């Protein structure tokens, strides 16, 4: 979902701006997870939304962190990974429910059984120890790493440079997807990462005057949704291949595999069509629109 960034009053020229953004979002994610009486699933969902922006910010400050970037960003990535187990299962369930409601009749029945099995799997996951305590420790480490970042940087220039680099990577993924008859999982997944980075930067700077040119936030959000849904169906395809029940029912497995493949083909086609609008420009022209000479 599209999220509007809170106003940030700091000068866009100061390197401390990026640190404050990082520290604010890290502290907010930790506060959500620490809130007494919070429902775990809801807390994890809200904290993950904050940490998605934090991951993008660590990508932006990579030149500041230098050779220590991987070390600094590591705790956030690990915390996010720990908090994502339930979400991945919920997303696969949503994909199975889509098949149960929207695919052909014979496949709908099989998909309904699959959805019931996924619900049972999710209940097992919810019975396991919550990943929140370990994640909180990782977030405290991440806050210390963010606080140690240097500040003698022009935040505006850095954001423009990094957004250009992110656009370049995203455009490469788009062109790779465009050149292949069936875009592979890795290409589409990597493309989504770059789309999310671009979207998060746009959300954070929207209204600040830091970046010029169209931000296209709604379109980027829609592209991210297409690619995200494709990823959910890709995960479901892997899951059913390892399901012991479906392994003994090859006809049902084949029906689900075909239905998933058809859905993914449609999602990829929509993503590529929208990608032509969002990634059709050469990187040099995109950078010029931001005020970066390339």
Secondary structure, DSSP 8 states (H G I E B T S, - for coil): ---------S-TT-THHHHHHHHHHHHHHHHHHH-TT--HHHHHHHHHHHHHHHHHHHHHTHHHHGGGHHHHHHHHHHHHHHHTHHHHHHHHHHHHHHHHHHS-HHHHHHHHHHHHHHHHHHHHHHTS--SHHHHHHHHHHHHHHHHTS---S-HHHHHHHHHHHHHHHHHHHHHHHHHSSS--HHHHHHHHHHHHHHHHHHHHHTTTTSS-S---HHHHHHHHHHHHHHHHHHHHHHHHHT-HHHHT-HHHHHHHHHHHHHHHHHHHHHHHHHHHHHS-S-HHHHHHHHT---
